[in-house]
């Protein structure tokens, strides 16, 4: 599970969560299918493949577009998304050495999975539960991710819960990225390879539609 395809999909999961969190913070909205795929990933503990973590390759289409856009050049780069991605990757490395926090997150995810019997994936109760897990765990690590956006949307509790749930999904994807052999050097030195793989995966998605 350590090939370039899997690494690119996992990294796309990180970028997608970061980009969606930014969109919610600024506009109060984000693509429902993409948000659902990111939240879905949190509950996939023993998936058969990396793409199944996102309920199929199309689940990270938005993330793949973001990877290509962000890595291709400064002109198209969204610095806010980049900042969130860097923070998520950094915080996941800290989480890696905190077994107690990992168990706390696992317990929270198990509770959330039990609620899915009664509620759909993006129900406010599900998102609120996942947001609570984020607040009790990742949010206590330093440096904290400071989300920027429109104060009007950041005062809405449902938006706050969605943002926190997406950031936890970003941590989950960051963990998957590391498990697939990803790391800082893979981004710095393998940028062109990631861009090429991202393009190929987007073509694969388009061909299957």
Helices and strands as residue ranges (DSSP letters): H 4-27, H 32-42, G 51-54, G 57-60, H 61-72, G 74-76, H 79-96, H 99-115, H 124-136, G 138-140, H 151-154, H 157-179, H 184-189, H 191-208
